Amino acid sequence: GLKNFETPCMAYLFGEENEWDGIDVHAHWEPPQELGGPIGVRESASCEAEFALVQEVASLLGLKCVGWMYSQTEPREADVVLSASEVYEIAKRQREFGSKFVCLVCPVFVEDDKRGMKCEAWQVSQQLIDPEQNPHPTEREMSILDEIEPTEDGSVFRIRNPDKKFSYNTDWRNSEITVLDEEHSYCDPTIFLAPLPLGLGKGRLVANFTVENREEIPQQ
C-alpha cells in the first residue's frame, strides 16, 4: 500500500521566512495519524500534545511551522484541482498559522501503467479566511470560511445559511453549479485557491528519524 501510494499520510513543515517574501522548508514532522476523515487521513488524539513539544524544539532551532502537506491516493479527474474538503482543511490551518502558511499536495498520477507522485504548492486566498475581507459589511466579525461547509461528498462548498447566496462570475464552474445566473447556493472551491511556485534547495538540518507514528502500518 505505501509503495503504491495507496495509504495517505500528512506532515507539518518547519522552516523560516526568506528575503524573497517566501518560505524555506528545513524539516517536516509526521504527527500521530490514522486513516479516516474528509481527506482520508487525520491526526490522532495525541497529536496536540506532541505538536506543542515539536514546536518548542523547532523554536530552539530557529524554525517555526510554515506549512502542511498530505498525499492523495487516487489519480484525480482532469477538471478537478482540489475538493472542497481539501480546501477547507488547508484554510483552517492557514488561518491558524498565518498568511505565509503553505500547503504541499502530493497527487498520484499514472504513466505507462505505473503510479507516481508529484508535488504542488497551494494557498487559499485571504478573502476566504480574513473577516475584514468578508463582502458583507455588517458581518466583518465572520470570515467566509465561517459561513460555508463542504457538501456531503466533499466536492463543492455550500452556504450554511439558506437565505444567502454566492455572487461571482467565472467561465469555469463545477458541474454541480448552475450557469443560469450569478447567484449560487454552492461554489467551486477552486475560486479560493492560489498556486505557488516550488524551488529546490538544501535544508540546514541533516538528521533523519524513523517514522513510527502509525501503529497499524509499521514503517522501517
C-alpha positions as CSV (number, residue, x, y, z in Angstrom):
1,G,0.0,0.0,0.0
2,L,2.7,2.5,1.0
3,K,4.8,1.7,-2.1
4,N,1.9,2.1,-4.4
5,F,0.7,5.4,-2.9
6,E,-2.5,3.8,-1.6
7,T,-2.1,4.9,2.0
8,P,-2.5,8.7,2.6
9,C,-0.3,10.5,5.1
10,M,0.3,14.0,6.3
11,A,3.1,16.1,7.8
12,Y,3.7,19.6,9.1
13,L,6.5,21.7,7.6
14,F,9.0,23.7,9.6
15,G,11.3,26.4,8.3
16,E,11.6,30.2,8.1
17,E,10.6,33.1,6.0
18,N,13.2,34.2,3.4
19,E,14.2,37.5,1.9
20,W,12.0,36.9,-1.2
21,D,8.8,37.0,0.8
22,G,8.6,33.2,0.7
23,I,9.5,30.4,3.0
24,D,12.3,27.9,3.2
25,V,11.4,24.5,4.5
26,H,14.1,22.7,6.5
27,A,12.2,19.8,8.2
28,H,8.9,18.1,8.4
29,W,7.2,16.2,11.2
30,E,4.7,13.5,10.6
31,P,2.2,13.7,13.5
32,P,0.5,10.6,15.0
33,Q,-2.2,9.9,12.5
34,E,-4.9,7.5,11.4
35,L,-6.9,6.7,8.3
36,G,-10.2,8.4,8.0
37,G,-11.7,11.9,7.9
38,P,-12.6,14.1,5.0
39,I,-9.3,13.8,3.1
40,G,-8.6,10.2,4.1
41,V,-6.1,10.8,6.9
42,R,-6.4,12.7,10.2
43,E,-4.4,13.5,13.2
44,S,-4.7,11.1,16.2
45,A,-5.9,12.2,19.6
46,S,-2.3,12.5,20.9
47,C,-1.2,14.9,18.2
48,E,-2.0,18.2,20.0
49,A,0.3,17.4,23.0
50,E,3.1,16.2,20.8
51,F,2.7,19.1,18.4
52,A,3.4,21.5,21.3
53,L,6.7,19.7,22.1
54,V,7.7,19.7,18.4
55,Q,7.1,23.4,18.1
56,E,9.2,24.0,21.2
57,V,12.1,22.0,19.8
58,A,11.7,23.8,16.4
59,S,11.9,27.2,18.1
60,L,15.2,26.3,19.7
61,L,16.5,25.6,16.2
62,G,15.2,29.0,14.9
63,L,12.3,27.3,13.0
64,K,8.5,27.6,13.1
65,C,5.6,25.8,11.5
66,V,5.3,27.2,8.0
67,G,3.2,24.6,6.2
68,W,1.3,21.4,5.9
69,M,1.5,18.6,3.4
70,Y,-0.6,15.5,2.6
71,S,-0.8,12.8,-0.1
72,Q,-3.7,11.8,-2.2
73,T,-4.3,8.2,-3.1
74,E,-6.1,8.1,-6.4
75,P,-5.5,9.9,-9.7
76,R,-7.8,12.9,-9.8
77,E,-10.0,13.8,-12.7
78,A,-8.7,16.2,-15.3
79,D,-11.1,19.1,-14.3
80,V,-10.6,18.7,-10.5
81,V,-7.8,20.6,-8.7
82,L,-8.7,20.1,-5.1
83,S,-12.0,19.1,-3.4
84,A,-13.9,21.4,-1.1
85,S,-13.0,19.1,1.8
86,E,-9.3,19.6,1.0
87,V,-9.5,23.4,0.6
88,Y,-11.4,23.6,3.9
89,E,-8.7,21.7,5.7
90,I,-6.0,23.9,4.1
91,A,-7.9,27.1,5.0
92,K,-8.3,26.1,8.7
93,R,-4.6,25.7,9.1
94,Q,-3.6,28.8,7.1
95,R,-5.9,30.9,9.3
96,E,-4.3,29.4,12.4
97,F,-0.6,29.8,11.4
98,G,-0.7,33.0,9.3
99,S,-0.8,34.3,5.7
100,K,2.5,32.8,4.7
101,F,1.5,29.3,5.6
102,V,1.5,27.0,2.6
103,C,0.2,23.6,1.7
104,L,2.0,20.9,-0.3
105,V,-0.3,18.5,-2.0
106,C,1.1,15.2,-3.4
107,P,-1.3,13.9,-6.1
108,V,-1.0,10.5,-7.7
109,F,-0.6,10.1,-11.5
110,V,-0.4,7.1,-13.8
111,E,2.2,6.8,-16.6
112,D,2.9,3.6,-18.5
113,D,0.6,1.7,-16.2
114,K,2.8,2.7,-13.2
115,R,1.8,5.0,-10.4
116,G,3.9,8.0,-9.4
117,M,3.5,11.0,-7.2
118,K,4.3,14.7,-7.8
119,C,4.2,17.8,-5.6
120,E,2.2,21.0,-5.8
121,A,2.1,24.1,-3.6
122,W,-1.1,26.0,-2.7
123,Q,-2.5,28.7,-0.6
124,V,-6.1,29.9,-0.1
125,S,-7.0,33.5,-0.7
126,Q,-7.2,35.9,2.2
127,Q,-10.7,36.6,1.2
128,L,-11.7,33.2,2.4
129,I,-10.2,33.4,5.9
130,D,-9.9,37.1,6.8
131,P,-13.1,38.5,8.4
132,E,-12.0,42.0,7.2
133,Q,-12.4,40.8,3.6
134,N,-15.9,39.4,4.0
135,P,-18.0,41.1,1.4
136,H,-21.0,41.6,3.8
137,P,-20.1,44.8,5.7
138,T,-22.3,44.0,8.7
139,E,-20.7,40.7,9.2
140,R,-17.0,41.5,9.4
141,E,-16.6,39.5,12.5
142,M,-17.0,36.3,10.4
143,S,-14.9,35.2,7.6
144,I,-16.3,33.4,4.5
145,L,-14.8,30.2,5.9
146,D,-17.1,30.5,8.9
147,E,-20.2,30.7,6.7
148,I,-19.5,27.7,4.4
149,E,-19.0,24.0,4.6
150,P,-18.2,21.2,2.2
151,T,-21.1,19.2,0.8
152,E,-21.6,15.6,1.9
153,D,-19.5,14.3,-0.9
154,G,-16.8,17.0,-0.3
155,S,-16.9,18.3,-3.9
156,V,-18.1,21.9,-3.5
157,F,-18.9,24.4,-0.9
158,R,-22.4,25.4,0.2
159,I,-23.5,28.3,2.4
160,R,-24.8,27.2,5.8
161,N,-27.5,29.9,5.8
162,P,-30.0,29.0,3.1
163,D,-31.1,32.7,2.7
164,K,-27.6,33.7,1.5
165,K,-26.1,33.3,-2.0
166,F,-22.7,33.4,-3.5
167,S,-22.3,36.0,-6.2
168,Y,-19.4,35.5,-8.6
169,N,-18.7,35.3,-12.3
170,T,-16.3,32.8,-13.8
171,D,-16.2,30.8,-17.1
172,W,-15.2,27.6,-15.4
173,R,-17.6,26.0,-12.8
174,N,-18.0,22.6,-11.2
175,S,-20.8,20.7,-13.0
176,E,-23.0,20.9,-9.9
177,I,-23.1,24.7,-10.1
178,T,-25.8,26.3,-12.2
179,V,-24.8,28.7,-15.0
180,L,-28.3,30.2,-15.3
181,D,-27.4,33.2,-13.2
182,E,-24.7,34.6,-11.0
183,E,-26.3,33.9,-7.6
184,H,-25.5,30.5,-6.2
185,S,-26.1,28.4,-3.1
186,Y,-22.9,26.5,-3.9
187,C,-19.5,27.5,-5.1
188,D,-16.5,25.7,-6.6
189,P,-13.6,25.6,-4.1
190,T,-11.1,26.5,-6.9
191,I,-12.1,30.1,-6.7
192,F,-10.4,30.4,-3.4
193,L,-7.1,28.7,-4.4
194,A,-3.8,30.3,-5.5
195,P,-0.9,28.1,-6.9
196,L,2.6,28.8,-5.7
197,P,6.0,28.1,-7.3
198,L,8.3,25.5,-5.8
199,G,12.1,25.7,-5.7
200,L,14.7,23.1,-4.8
201,G,17.2,23.7,-2.1
202,K,19.1,22.1,0.7
203,G,17.9,22.5,4.3
204,R,20.3,23.1,7.1
205,L,19.2,20.0,9.1
206,V,20.7,16.6,8.3
207,A,19.2,14.3,10.9
208,N,16.7,11.7,9.9
209,F,14.4,9.7,12.1
210,T,12.4,6.5,11.5
211,V,8.7,7.2,11.1
212,E,6.8,5.3,13.8
213,N,3.6,7.3,14.0
214,R,1.1,4.8,12.7
215,E,0.8,1.6,14.8
216,E,-1.4,-0.2,12.2
217,I,1.2,0.4,9.5
218,P,4.8,-0.2,10.9
219,Q,7.5,1.5,8.8
220,Q,11.2,0.9,8.5
